[in-house]
Amino acid sequence: MKVLFSTWKDKVVDNRGISESERASASNVKLPLEFRNGQKVSGFMGWAGFVLLDEKADVVEMAYHYTKALQKSSCGRCFPCRAGTKVMEDILARIVGGQGSQTDLDALADLCDSISQNSKCGIGQMGPVAVAHSLEHFGDDYQAYIEGTKKAPGHNYPYKMTAPCTSACPTGMDIPQYIEYIKDADFAGSLANIREASPMASTLGRACFHPCENNCRRDNVDRSLSICKLKRAAWDWEDQHAAQKPINPNKHTREEKVAVIGGGPSGLSCAYYLALQGFRPTVFEKLPLAGGASFTGIPQYRIPKEIQAREIAYLEDVGVEIKCGVEFGKDETFKSLREDGYKAFYLATGGDLSKNARVAGEKEGYEGFYGGIQILKEVVYKTMPNSPVKGNKLPKPKTVLVIGGGNTAMDCVRTFIRLGCKDVSIVYRRTEKELPADPHEIHEAKEEGVQFKFLLAPTKIVAKDGKVTGLECQKMELGEPDDSGRRRPKAIEGSEHVIECDMIIAAIGQDCDIGYLEEEPDIKKTSWNTIVTDDDTMQTDIPDIFAGGDVQTGPLTLVDSVGQAKRAAQSIGQHLRGEPVGISDEQIMEKVIKGIGAYDRAEIVAEPDGWDRKPMRTCGMDLQKTSFTEVELGYSQEEAMEEASRCMRCYIVGMACVPGDGK
């Protein structure tokens, strides 16, 4: 983007005195031109330097407010940052107030260097960089303040403290903080911190695909922290000890009732945050048990259902009512619930329909052909202890082919290994490089004996006497990349052949069933049959109806769904209290920092390496291949503390300059 001046990541772009049309671009930074409602962004100051977009930005005033933000964000655990940023703030206050001196400038430069060199976390290590850059490149502006020829314009300076891992987490979880608690053996404090961002520490600690770990600066040193499994460690500690669970001091302090439609991760999380605000949320779930996709779609060996039930019970303790076996649109409707006093709705019905595989014969009702979501649900209900669902025994095929390469496909193949099937394969039309599943899941599937058949596209289900006998496939080759960046597969003519099997599972994605919206035709839908909402507030065109999770975006990860639920609960609370529905300046800054990118994979981090990531113990391959015993056994307290000690506390602060006149 074109800038007036930038020092971002030590790349100086100086366009002072150059007309706007002829300015060079700063290719390594991207900022929004607008903050909110027409308010212009004139600059940004953060962990890797500063950027000025126009002449309205005042570097000295920015440096003062940025240093104030550093001081407020300092954890106080180390003296250089705690005391040093306060001294910096005081010096800059004198300078901005017209009472500074050259001695102050010299002291400020020395402080920037000393704090950066001697602090123990990112606030102190990286925070002073931008101020040092401002002294180096805008010394005349500082002199003008000292001489009294320049005064502060009084702009607005919204800021956000985050970390690369936190910025990547859809819930905004304060990851370095909960890890620090574990390092200090305060597992209860860690879990309390986690619950500020998500009520599902156990589920996410077992099945989250951890975008945070892909943005961990420790990976620039050796290997990223086991952030996901440390979250589980905090929950396991409470579950395994006679610990007093937190109470909700606001439980049912308000009369407003909210209907949450769907008892999956998104619906349950939204209900949790509504309960914390004092509202009376009721979750309506059509299945006999709550939990949604995380319960019926994730096998027992990844999330034991008895553990998940205890996690859900905690939500009831804080004020969430759960009604199962209630199908929205049939047993209850918008009209019936409004008549019953419900003042708002959160639609979180998920994507519980398997996508069509688009192969000949899939709609013929052949015995042995299943959708991935369908068969996983059957297996969960028929293998869990004290299942509420009775029925026929599970099929026991000899040869299983699973179409697809995502996480649902991996769950399917690993499930049928455990059911005793000796010949289980993935059929995927691209190569292993393009597999979208989590690498850990792919590795585990291979270890358990799953075969992978790449560059094959299914074309027809072969059957005899109404039963599956094989899958006709066509060989493929990879062409140019498509919109997803993956190379597009092309069919090789004349390469059709049949692979014999007695079960085929289509696990290529999920669709949403939103037929209940016929009652509210003014709610917009996309061509993908998902619900249109405001992306920030999750509010639909009907003011009292909100939506999130799979039903709003299509298939999401668990943590994405939880993040949307948290945002929706905030918006619903604003709506019910009669406040404007919208996001805060701090939340806007979250988006700004995400756009810039809080993590730099190319950064050289000056930290001693060789501190290996702590592996997690497993149940052993014999049990892993023959039972639904949980594979990963969790960290011991000592192991969790050791792994937590690898965290470098990479906190950063980002601050925008928004001119006071809003233009």
Secondary structure, 3 states (H helix, E strand, C coil): CECCEECHHHCCEECCCCCHHHCCECCCCCCCCECCCCCECCEEEECCEEEECCCCCCHHHHHHHHHHHHHHHCCCCCHHHHHHHHHHHHHHHHHHCCCCCHHHHHHHHHHHHHHHHHCCCHHHHHCCHHHHHHHHHCHHHHHHHHHCCCCCCCCECCEEEECHHHHHCCCCCCHHHHHHHHHCCCHHHHHHHHHCCCCCHHHHHHHCCCCCHHHCHHHHCCCCCCHHHHHHHHHHHHHHCCCCCCCCCCCCCCCCEEEEECCCHHHHHHHHHHHHCCCEEEEEECCCCCCHHHHHCCCCCCCCHHHHHHHHHHHHHCCCEEEECCCECCCECHHHHHHCCEEEEEECCCCCEECCCCCECCCCCCECEEEHHHHHHHHHHHHCCCCCCCCCCCCCCCEEEEECCCHHHHHHHHHHHHCCCCEEEEEECCCHHHCCCCHHHHHHHHHCCCEEEECEEEEEEEEECCEEEEEEEEEEEEEEECCCCCEEEEECCCCCEEEECCEEEECCCEECCCHHHHHCCCCCECCCCCECCCCCCCECCCCCEEECCHHHHCCCCHHHHHHHHHHHHHHHHHHHCCCCCCCCHHHHHHHHHHHHCCCCCCCCCCCCCCCCCCCCCECCHHHHHHCCCCCECCCCHHHHHHHHCCCCCCCEEEEEEECCCCC
